Amino acid sequence: MHFDTIAIHAGYNPFDHFGAVNPPVFLSSTFAQAGPGKHQGFDYARSGNPTRKALEAQFAALEGAEHGIAFSSGLGATDAIIKLLNAGDHVVCADDVYGGTFRIFDKTYKRLGLEFTFVDTTSVDNVRAAFKANTKMLFIESPSNPMLKVSDIEALAKLARSKGALCVVDNTFATPYLQQPLSLGADIVMHSATKYLGGHSDVVLGVCATKDEALHKRIAFNQNASGAVPGGLDCYLVHRGIKTLGVRVERSCDNAEQIVSYLLEHKRVSKVYYPALTDHVNHDVASRQMKRYGAMISFEIDGSVADGEKVVSGRQVWTLGESLGGVESLLEHPASMTHASIPRELRLKAGLTDGLIRLSVGIEHVDDLIADLEEGLASY
Ligand SMILES: *Cc1c(COP(=O)(O)O)cnc(C)c1O
């Protein structure tokens, strides 16, 4: 079956629930038992809930996995995954992972005895050189934020396997519609479902999936043991969001391509970062492993932090905000928002100039999006 069909039908049978075409939202924390230990698959809602089960099965099918697991946030998923390791183990991690991922690795798990090396994972040689005898996990994110660097998942998964380490891919920016890391050899794929999977900026949730039964059981143990589980209503919202993932991503990519063409022609725009562009540093890898190039764009104006702030402020259609992946287009200015806490010198070194602006392109009419950007670019 094709992706869009799987998204709508996988993992749920209406006839298990009176023919209801949507999974019911189960709001029970506990389940009645006919006798001690005699229940219908659910006993306590941290361990399992039928709405969550429907979402987990639907998501797993989209990633080509046997097993999916849902969490109360993307970081809840990351936390359950990193806890597969033991004190003394070493992790090679992308140096531009999501800030919250870096924080929990650097501030929490380092303290608990894990070791981390952060490297540019767009170079396989770099990653190979970072491996040590005790390396047990390679954690990557592709495309990355906000420079949209793309790592070669197939080559990196192969490298990790040859070294006996697990390869974990944060697939939030690409979505399973554009890229399926497990089919490229990764062991675990995870998402902040808060972004494209939910798609409507109304829920915080995380998911991960694997093809490996033993690995699945260990992550499920962590899910139940630590308890970062989503409620029934949140699972329902993501389940519903996923049904339109394919059409939303297609429309967002169409819009993004037109906006990139517009920006390339604009005299105040000095650089556009989008993996479809042949001058993008990882264009070839992106073409190989992604169906389309996604709907995240970063671009630079030759201006100060204050100029960047002017461009993003007071827009009529674009919402100024962090996060991404919703039906509404968002824009943000890393130097004064998401990356403001990084010292300027380090920020510039990573390519995050004062005038860098990041777009998450939604599904509004593209002419309105471009007209609003035009006003922003004339405002400083
Ligand atoms: C938002 C995000 C996360 C964290 O997910 P939450 O749902 O906010 O906990 C992880 N990775 C990426 C790439 C993200 O964008």
The ligand as an ORCA input file, in Angstrom:
! r2SCAN-3c Opt
* xyz 0 1
  C      11.060     20.174     18.769
  C      12.138     19.208     18.475
  C      12.524     18.227     19.407
  C      11.932     18.153     20.797
  O      10.604     17.770     20.758
  P       9.508     18.227     21.836
  O       8.263     17.625     21.322
  O       9.504     19.722     21.869
  O       9.965     17.651     23.147
  C      13.489     17.303     19.031
  N      14.072     17.355     17.818
  C      13.739     18.282     16.909
  C      14.418     18.284     15.570
  C      12.767     19.240     17.191
  O      12.459     20.174     16.276
*
